[in-house]
């Protein structure tokens, strides 16, 4: 039987106490946090978006939210790398999953946008657990309605600025082209990090730059070092409000085998977490493309759970 969540500070209701309820028990929420419905208010909401009808290769990311939650059971209340208690200085809650149509992409996009808009009400910040990368577009629409154009910080092996697949405009490879066309992003401050692997055409990079993205390639991180990549990233972002989109395939398959379109030569989980810790002014984020059918021993799920933890911790520094 689940225990009631304990009060971790005088401000927020935190995770279930792991010294009282073992990790393998307790609520199946992210980090065993309270549900949004059990609270009067929340500062940060975590919501699953179990949708993967926009994938072009391996399916299965619809099961990502549950997998990330399961893999988050070992997270603890204090983040020593940032010196913050992310669940103590702000109220974080799990809002459950957004129900969306698996047979109609356009319908699902509308449902995700509407649900995200409701979750962002009252000044909340949103962290979405996907799902495939198609979900970034409706999430950005909802964020834009609150914050206007945002700097998109996109961690991914792929550009995701292609036009169509099989003539379809809404897929996991097209969200940032559509977002640019709809003027949802800040064209002066958006950036890709972790780009690598073969492209469809030599013009792909030029097209992405035309849509407002600076690209930091994995080869540059290897050549120039992590500190240089962080400097380029933070200089590009400036003081703009930031939407972070993390495709878990930004990590090398050694660190994230459970994903739909893996590419060799990626970032390490340590590099990704270090870059996330330098961020500020994050208003919303997503973590996408976790496909548990291809995972082993929760390697990918654990990486994604820690990415989520660092993003919530960054938000906590400004709570």
PAROMAR-51878 format. One record per residue (C-alpha): x, y, z; residue in three letters. Coordinates in Angstrom, 2 decimals. Layout:
! PAROMAR-51878
<px X	py Y	pz Z	code Ala> .
...
This chain:
! PAROMAR-51878
<px 0.00	py 0.00	pz 0.00	code Unk> .
<px 1.34	py 3.45	pz -0.92	code Unk> .
<px 2.30	py 5.79	pz 1.89	code Unk> .
<px 1.23	py 9.42	pz 1.91	code Unk> .
<px 4.00	py 11.71	pz 0.63	code Unk> .
<px 6.04	py 13.34	pz 3.34	code Unk> .
<px 6.66	py 17.08	pz 3.63	code Unk> .
<px 10.33	py 17.49	pz 2.69	code Unk> .
<px 10.49	py 21.19	pz 3.60	code Unk> .
<px 8.11	py 23.77	pz 4.97	code Unk> .
<px 7.34	py 24.82	pz 1.39	code Unk> .
<px 6.86	py 21.75	pz -0.77	code Unk> .
<px 5.62	py 18.20	pz -0.61	code Unk> .
<px 8.48	py 16.06	pz -1.85	code Unk> .
<px 8.99	py 12.45	pz -2.87	code Unk> .
<px 8.06	py 9.49	pz -0.72	code Unk> .
<px 10.76	py 8.97	pz 1.92	code Unk> .
<px 13.00	py 6.13	pz 0.68	code Unk> .
<px 14.13	py 5.38	pz 4.25	code Unk> .
<px 10.53	py 4.51	pz 5.08	code Unk> .
<px 9.15	py 3.09	pz 1.81	code Unk> .
<px 11.55	py 1.00	pz -0.34	code Unk> .
<px 12.41	py 2.19	pz -3.83	code Unk> .
<px 10.57	py -0.68	pz -5.50	code Unk> .
<px 7.34	py 0.26	pz -3.70	code Unk> .
<px 5.44	py 3.52	pz -3.43	code Unk> .
<px 3.68	py 5.52	pz -6.15	code Unk> .
<px 4.64	py 5.01	pz -9.83	code Unk> .
<px 5.07	py 8.75	pz -10.40	code Unk> .
<px 8.27	py 10.43	pz -11.53	code Unk> .
<px 10.75	py 10.22	pz -8.62	code Unk> .
<px 7.77	py 9.03	pz -6.52	code Unk> .
<px 6.53	py 12.62	pz -6.34	code Unk> .
<px 2.95	py 13.55	pz -5.44	code Unk> .
<px 0.35	py 13.71	pz -8.17	code Unk> .
<px -0.87	py 17.08	pz -9.36	code Unk> .
<px -4.43	py 16.14	pz -8.42	code Unk> .
<px -3.38	py 15.62	pz -4.78	code Unk> .
<px -2.06	py 19.18	pz -4.40	code Unk> .
<px -3.56	py 22.65	pz -4.25	code Unk> .
<px -0.86	py 24.09	pz -6.49	code Unk> .
<px 2.45	py 23.31	pz -8.20	code Unk> .
<px 5.39	py 25.25	pz -9.62	code Unk> .
<px 6.64	py 22.54	pz -11.98	code Unk> .
<px 4.51	py 19.82	pz -13.54	code Unk> .
<px 5.81	py 16.66	pz -15.16	code Unk> .
<px 3.52	py 15.12	pz -17.78	code Unk> .
<px 3.85	py 12.10	pz -20.01	code Unk> .
<px 3.03	py 12.35	pz -23.71	code Unk> .
<px 2.71	py 8.70	pz -24.85	code Unk> .
<px 2.58	py 9.33	pz -28.59	code Unk> .
<px 4.81	py 7.81	pz -31.28	code Unk> .
<px 2.75	py 7.84	pz -34.48	code Unk> .
<px 5.23	py 10.26	pz -36.08	code Unk> .
<px 8.27	py 7.96	pz -36.08	code Unk> .
<px 10.09	py 7.03	pz -39.28	code Unk> .
<px 11.98	py 3.95	pz -38.04	code Unk> .
<px 11.61	py 2.09	pz -34.74	code Unk> .
<px 8.27	py 2.57	pz -32.93	code Unk> .
<px 7.79	py 2.25	pz -29.17	code Unk> .
<px 8.38	py 5.71	pz -27.68	code Unk> .
<px 4.72	py 5.75	pz -26.60	code Unk> .
<px 5.94	py 3.61	pz -23.71	code Unk> .
<px 8.70	py 6.10	pz -22.84	code Unk> .
<px 6.89	py 8.04	pz -20.09	code Unk> .
<px 6.22	py 4.94	pz -17.99	code Unk> .
<px 9.77	py 3.70	pz -18.54	code Unk> .
<px 11.33	py 7.00	pz -17.47	code Unk> .
<px 9.14	py 7.07	pz -14.36	code Unk> .
<px 10.17	py 3.53	pz -13.44	code Unk> .
<px 13.82	py 4.45	pz -14.00	code Unk> .
<px 13.51	py 7.52	pz -11.74	code Unk> .
<px 12.94	py 5.59	pz -8.50	code Unk> .
<px 16.56	py 6.02	pz -7.37	code Unk> .
<px 16.57	py 9.82	pz -7.63	code Unk> .
<px 17.18	py 11.57	pz -4.31	code Unk> .
<px 16.01	py 14.94	pz -2.95	code Unk> .
<px 19.35	py 16.85	pz -3.00	code Unk> .
<px 21.41	py 17.63	pz -6.10	code Unk> .
<px 25.03	py 18.12	pz -4.97	code Unk> .
<px 26.27	py 19.19	pz -8.42	code Unk> .
<px 24.04	py 22.28	pz -8.28	code Unk> .
<px 23.71	py 22.57	pz -4.50	code Unk> .
<px 19.92	py 22.62	pz -4.64	code Unk> .
<px 17.00	py 20.54	pz -3.38	code Unk> .
<px 14.86	py 20.58	pz -6.55	code Unk> .
<px 11.80	py 19.10	pz -4.86	code Unk> .
<px 12.16	py 21.22	pz -1.74	code Unk> .
<px 12.39	py 24.82	pz -2.94	code Unk> .
<px 9.58	py 24.41	pz -5.46	code Unk> .
<px 6.51	py 22.22	pz -5.65	code Unk> .
<px 6.99	py 19.57	pz -8.32	code Unk> .
<px 4.13	py 17.24	pz -9.21	code Unk> .
<px 3.40	py 14.47	pz -11.67	code Unk> .
<px 0.35	py 15.30	pz -13.78	code Unk> .
<px 0.09	py 11.83	pz -15.33	code Unk> .
<px -0.18	py 11.30	pz -19.08	code Unk> .
<px -1.78	py 13.41	pz -21.79	code Unk> .
<px -4.24	py 11.23	pz -23.68	code Unk> .
<px -3.84	py 11.71	pz -27.43	code Unk> .
<px -5.12	py 10.02	pz -30.56	code Unk> .
<px -2.70	py 7.32	pz -31.81	code Unk> .
<px -4.40	py 7.09	pz -35.23	code Unk> .
<px -4.54	py 10.78	pz -36.25	code Unk> .
<px -1.42	py 12.91	pz -35.90	code Unk> .
<px -3.19	py 16.24	pz -36.43	code Unk> .
<px -5.80	py 15.36	pz -33.82	code Unk> .
<px -3.11	py 14.29	pz -31.36	code Unk> .
<px -1.18	py 17.53	pz -31.89	code Unk> .
<px -4.29	py 19.52	pz -31.00	code Unk> .
<px -4.92	py 17.43	pz -27.88	code Unk> .
<px -1.33	py 17.80	pz -26.71	code Unk> .
<px -1.38	py 21.57	pz -27.24	code Unk> .
<px -4.63	py 21.96	pz -25.31	code Unk> .
<px -3.45	py 19.82	pz -22.40	code Unk> .
<px -0.06	py 21.55	pz -22.25	code Unk> .
<px -1.75	py 24.96	pz -22.23	code Unk> .
<px -3.83	py 23.91	pz -19.23	code Unk> .
<px -0.77	py 22.61	pz -17.41	code Unk> .
<px 1.16	py 25.85	pz -18.03	code Unk> .
<px -1.63	py 27.98	pz -16.55	code Unk> .
<px -0.82	py 30.05	pz -13.50	code Unk> .
<px 2.86	py 30.46	pz -14.30	code Unk> .
<px 3.79	py 26.79	pz -14.01	code Unk> .
<px 6.75	py 25.30	pz -15.80	code Unk> .
<px 6.25	py 22.09	pz -17.75	code Unk> .
<px 8.54	py 19.11	pz -18.25	code Unk> .
<px 7.11	py 16.66	pz -20.79	code Unk> .
<px 8.20	py 13.02	pz -21.08	code Unk> .
<px 7.68	py 11.70	pz -24.61	code Unk> .
<px 6.82	py 10.15	pz -26.86	code Unk> .
<px 8.45	py 10.89	pz -30.20	code Unk> .
<px 9.76	py 14.29	pz -31.24	code Unk> .
<px 6.54	py 15.22	pz -33.02	code Unk> .
<px 5.25	py 16.29	pz -29.60	code Unk> .
<px 7.68	py 19.22	pz -29.44	code Unk> .
<px 5.58	py 21.21	pz -31.89	code Unk> .
<px 2.32	py 21.33	pz -29.88	code Unk> .
<px 4.32	py 21.87	pz -26.70	code Unk> .
<px 6.08	py 24.84	pz -28.29	code Unk> .
<px 2.74	py 26.24	pz -29.43	code Unk> .
<px 1.50	py 26.14	pz -25.84	code Unk> .
<px 4.71	py 27.69	pz -24.51	code Unk> .
<px 4.61	py 30.42	pz -27.17	code Unk> .
<px 1.11	py 31.40	pz -26.07	code Unk> .
<px 2.56	py 32.20	pz -22.63	code Unk> .
<px 6.09	py 33.42	pz -23.34	code Unk> .
<px 6.13	py 34.44	pz -26.99	code Unk> .
<px 9.06	py 33.27	pz -29.15	code Unk> .
<px 11.52	py 31.20	pz -27.11	code Unk> .
<px 15.12	py 30.15	pz -27.60	code Unk> .
<px 14.97	py 26.46	pz -28.47	code Unk> .
<px 17.92	py 24.48	pz -27.11	code Unk> .
<px 17.71	py 21.22	pz -29.02	code Unk> .
<px 19.89	py 18.28	pz -28.01	code Unk> .
<px 19.73	py 15.66	pz -30.76	code Unk> .
<px 21.75	py 13.58	pz -33.18	code Unk> .
<px 19.46	py 14.90	pz -35.91	code Unk> .
<px 18.40	py 18.36	pz -37.06	code Unk> .
<px 14.64	py 17.67	pz -37.08	code Unk> .
<px 14.22	py 20.59	pz -39.47	code Unk> .
<px 13.28	py 18.52	pz -42.52	code Unk> .
<px 10.20	py 19.43	pz -44.48	code Unk> .
<px 8.15	py 16.25	pz -44.93	code Unk> .
<px 8.31	py 12.47	pz -44.76	code Unk> .
<px 6.21	py 10.67	pz -47.40	code Unk> .
<px 4.57	py 14.04	pz -48.03	code Unk> .
<px 3.48	py 14.39	pz -44.39	code Unk> .
<px 4.36	py 17.68	pz -42.66	code Unk> .
<px 3.97	py 16.51	pz -39.04	code Unk> .
<px 6.50	py 13.85	pz -38.04	code Unk> .
<px 9.31	py 13.42	pz -35.55	code Unk> .
<px 11.77	py 14.79	pz -38.12	code Unk> .
<px 9.90	py 18.02	pz -38.87	code Unk> .
<px 8.86	py 19.76	pz -35.60	code Unk> .
<px 11.40	py 22.56	pz -35.68	code Unk> .
<px 10.76	py 23.46	pz -39.33	code Unk> .
<px 7.07	py 23.82	pz -38.51	code Unk> .
<px 7.94	py 25.77	pz -35.33	code Unk> .
<px 10.13	py 28.14	pz -37.34	code Unk> .
<px 7.43	py 28.62	pz -39.96	code Unk> .
<px 4.95	py 29.47	pz -37.19	code Unk> .
<px 7.47	py 31.91	pz -35.59	code Unk> .
<px 7.38	py 29.99	pz -32.31	code Unk> .
<px 11.14	py 30.15	pz -31.81	code Unk> .
<px 13.58	py 32.99	pz -31.26	code Unk> .
<px 15.60	py 33.03	pz -34.49	code Unk> .
<px 18.57	py 34.79	pz -32.87	code Unk> .
<px 19.07	py 32.47	pz -29.91	code Unk> .
<px 18.19	py 28.88	pz -30.88	code Unk> .
<px 20.78	py 26.10	pz -31.08	code Unk> .
<px 21.22	py 22.43	pz -31.89	code Unk> .
<px 23.71	py 20.44	pz -29.79	code Unk> .
<px 25.04	py 16.97	pz -30.56	code Unk> .
<px 24.37	py 16.84	pz -34.30	code Unk> .
<px 26.13	py 13.98	pz -36.08	code Unk> .
<px 25.72	py 11.22	pz -38.61	code Unk> .
<px 24.76	py 11.13	pz -42.29	code Unk> .
<px 22.37	py 13.67	pz -43.80	code Unk> .
<px 19.96	py 13.51	pz -46.72	code Unk> .
<px 21.71	py 16.30	pz -48.59	code Unk> .
<px 24.53	py 18.82	pz -48.17	code Unk> .
<px 21.86	py 21.54	pz -48.03	code Unk> .
<px 20.33	py 20.17	pz -44.79	code Unk> .
<px 22.70	py 22.17	pz -42.58	code Unk> .
<px 22.15	py 25.38	pz -44.56	code Unk> .
<px 18.38	py 24.89	pz -44.35	code Unk> .
<px 18.61	py 24.48	pz -40.58	code Unk> .
<px 20.72	py 27.62	pz -40.23	code Unk> .
<px 18.22	py 29.54	pz -42.36	code Unk> .
<px 15.50	py 28.47	pz -39.92	code Unk> .
<px 17.37	py 30.13	pz -37.05	code Unk> .
<px 19.56	py 27.41	pz -35.53	code Unk> .
<px 23.23	py 27.50	pz -34.66	code Unk> .
<px 24.57	py 23.93	pz -34.75	code Unk> .
<px 27.17	py 22.52	pz -32.34	code Unk> .
<px 28.26	py 19.18	pz -33.75	code Unk> .
<px 29.59	py 16.23	pz -31.78	code Unk> .
<px 32.78	py 16.47	pz -33.81	code Unk> .
<px 33.28	py 20.01	pz -32.47	code Unk> .
<px 32.77	py 18.85	pz -28.89	code Unk> .
<px 35.43	py 16.18	pz -29.45	code Unk> .
<px 37.81	py 18.61	pz -31.13	code Unk> .
<px 37.40	py 21.70	pz -28.95	code Unk> .
<px 36.24	py 20.24	pz -25.64	code Unk> .
<px 33.14	py 20.55	pz -23.53	code Unk> .
<px 33.96	py 23.98	pz -22.08	code Unk> .
<px 34.11	py 25.51	pz -25.56	code Unk> .
<px 30.77	py 23.92	pz -26.47	code Unk> .
<px 29.19	py 25.28	pz -23.29	code Unk> .
<px 30.55	py 28.74	pz -24.06	code Unk> .
<px 29.10	py 28.69	pz -27.59	code Unk> .
<px 25.77	py 27.40	pz -26.31	code Unk> .
<px 25.33	py 29.89	pz -23.48	code Unk> .
<px 26.50	py 32.80	pz -25.63	code Unk> .
<px 23.91	py 31.89	pz -28.24	code Unk> .
<px 21.09	py 31.52	pz -25.70	code Unk> .
<px 21.87	py 34.82	pz -23.97	code Unk> .
<px 19.13	py 35.92	pz -21.57	code Unk> .
<px 16.23	py 34.68	pz -23.67	code Unk> .
<px 13.57	py 32.37	pz -22.20	code Unk> .
<px 14.65	py 28.83	pz -23.08	code Unk> .
<px 12.71	py 25.77	pz -24.17	code Unk> .
<px 14.92	py 22.67	pz -23.86	code Unk> .
<px 14.18	py 19.69	pz -26.10	code Unk> .
<px 16.23	py 16.58	pz -25.42	code Unk> .
<px 16.06	py 13.72	pz -27.89	code Unk> .
<px 17.72	py 10.93	pz -25.96	code Unk> .
<px 19.52	py 9.84	pz -29.14	code Unk> .
<px 21.85	py 12.80	pz -28.61	code Unk> .
<px 23.64	py 10.28	pz -26.40	code Unk> .
<px 25.84	py 7.63	pz -27.92	code Unk> .
<px 24.05	py 4.26	pz -28.16	code Unk> .
<px 26.41	py 3.02	pz -25.44	code Unk> .
<px 24.57	py 5.37	pz -23.06	code Unk> .
<px 21.11	py 5.23	pz -24.68	code Unk> .
<px 20.45	py 2.11	pz -26.75	code Unk> .
<px 16.69	py 2.33	pz -26.20	code Unk> .
<px 15.76	py 4.83	pz -28.86	code Unk> .
<px 14.22	py 4.87	pz -32.32	code Unk> .
<px 16.98	py 6.26	pz -34.54	code Unk> .
<px 20.38	py 5.63	pz -32.87	code Unk> .
<px 23.56	py 7.16	pz -34.29	code Unk> .
<px 27.12	py 6.18	pz -33.37	code Unk> .
<px 29.58	py 8.76	pz -32.06	code Unk> .
<px 27.30	py 10.61	pz -29.66	code Unk> .
<px 27.67	py 12.49	pz -26.40	code Unk> .
<px 28.23	py 10.78	pz -23.09	code Unk> .
<px 25.60	py 11.11	pz -20.39	code Unk> .
<px 28.15	py 12.99	pz -18.27	code Unk> .
<px 28.67	py 15.58	pz -21.02	code Unk> .
<px 24.94	py 16.09	pz -21.48	code Unk> .
<px 24.25	py 16.50	pz -17.77	code Unk> .
<px 27.16	py 18.94	pz -17.43	code Unk> .
<px 25.78	py 21.11	pz -20.24	code Unk> .
<px 22.30	py 21.13	pz -18.74	code Unk> .
<px 23.66	py 22.33	pz -15.40	code Unk> .
<px 24.88	py 25.58	pz -17.00	code Unk> .
<px 21.40	py 26.65	pz -18.08	code Unk> .
<px 19.17	py 29.40	pz -16.76	code Unk> .
<px 15.73	py 30.81	pz -17.59	code Unk> .
<px 14.32	py 27.43	pz -18.64	code Unk> .
<px 10.55	py 27.87	pz -18.99	code Unk> .
<px 9.67	py 24.40	pz -20.27	code Unk> .
<px 11.31	py 21.25	pz -21.60	code Unk> .
<px 10.77	py 17.86	pz -23.11	code Unk> .
<px 12.65	py 14.54	pz -23.14	code Unk> .
<px 11.68	py 12.38	pz -26.10	code Unk> .
<px 12.41	py 9.25	pz -28.12	code Unk> .
<px 12.94	py 6.84	pz -25.21	code Unk> .
<px 11.83	py 3.48	pz -26.64	code Unk> .
<px 12.02	py 0.87	pz -23.86	code Unk> .
<px 11.68	py -2.16	pz -26.15	code Unk> .
<px 15.28	py -1.52	pz -27.27	code Unk> .
<px 16.64	py -0.66	pz -23.82	code Unk> .
<px 18.79	py -2.88	pz -21.61	code Unk> .
<px 18.78	py -2.83	pz -17.79	code Unk> .
<px 17.08	py 0.61	pz -17.88	code Unk> .
<px 20.26	py 2.22	pz -19.28	code Unk> .
<px 18.31	py 4.66	pz -21.44	code Unk> .
<px 15.55	py 5.17	pz -18.89	code Unk> .
<px 18.06	py 6.02	pz -16.17	code Unk> .
<px 19.82	py 8.51	pz -18.46	code Unk> .
<px 16.49	py 10.16	pz -19.30	code Unk> .
<px 15.44	py 10.27	pz -15.63	code Unk> .
<px 18.68	py 12.05	pz -14.73	code Unk> .
<px 18.21	py 14.50	pz -17.59	code Unk> .
<px 14.78	py 15.29	pz -16.16	code Unk> .
<px 16.24	py 15.65	pz -12.66	code Unk> .
<px 18.86	py 18.15	pz -13.87	code Unk> .
<px 16.23	py 20.16	pz -15.73	code Unk> .
<px 14.03	py 20.37	pz -12.63	code Unk> .
<px 17.11	py 21.30	pz -10.62	code Unk> .
<px 17.95	py 24.14	pz -13.01	code Unk> .
<px 14.39	py 25.39	pz -12.65	code Unk> .
<px 14.77	py 25.20	pz -8.86	code Unk> .
<px 17.69	py 27.63	pz -8.88	code Unk> .
<px 15.29	py 30.31	pz -10.06	code Unk> .
<px 12.34	py 29.31	pz -7.86	code Unk> .
